[in-house]
Amino acid sequence: MHSYAMGWNIFRLGFLLVLASVFGWWRDVVREGTYEGQHTTKVEIGLRWGMLLFIVSEIMFFFAFFWAFFHSALVPVYNIGGVWPPMFLETLNPWGVPLLNTVLLLSSGATITWAHYTIILGQRHEAIKALASTIGLAVIFTLLQAVEYNTAPFNISDGIYGSVFYMATGFHGFHVIIGTSFLIVCLVRLINFEFSTRHHFGFEAAAWYWHFVDVVWLFLFISIYWWGS
């Protein structure tokens, strides 16, 4: 119990440090681009490449988790019964909360695309509504994920299945929280007239990140929740 509490405290501290550093980065970028006018065409190209490379690095993280999952699922070892899922382990029903969360994330992908097009068209009020809808769907997704964790019939200590499940879905949930924070920052900037029809890369970066989160969840749902159960 002591080690669990210590591990949880370390996780919370790490999460807060990451969130603080990310908010510091957003603050600097907003200040440079909006108030100091430093985002020239060359600088914006650099920011685009930086965001793309960042997403690629995140893909590599999830590649490692999926590798661990399929390595264990396709050739299950004898000490878990030689089957996947492991013997005597009750898995989650993929057609319950996981399916609902899939619908929510796909819907959020549609609403953020709607927000993007309305920004390009100069329809600011429509963009605000679309972006707020995306944030609302993201918050509901996170709450349902918390409910799922609280009621799951297994935990992270239940062998390879529990370890891979919670690492993959938990790391994705962490990205959802960061992405939601990113979208909230964009909503505040949109309300404050900081995006124009031609200059709104801050929003585009958030949209790229959110679509990445959507795609990863589709792979998680298909492989871990559906096929893996």
ABEGO torsion letter per residue (X at the ends): XAAAAAAAAAAAAAAAAAAAAAAAAAAAAAAAAAAAGABBAAAAAAAAAAAAAAAAAAAAAAAAAAAAAAAAAABBBAAAGGBOBBBGBBBBBAABAAAAAAAAAAAAAAAAAAAAAAAAAGBAAAAAAAAAAAAAAAAAAAAAAAAAAAABABBAABEAAAAAAAAAAAAAAAAAAAAAAAAAAAAAAAAAGABBAABAAAAAAAAAAAAAAAAAAAAAAAAAAAAAX
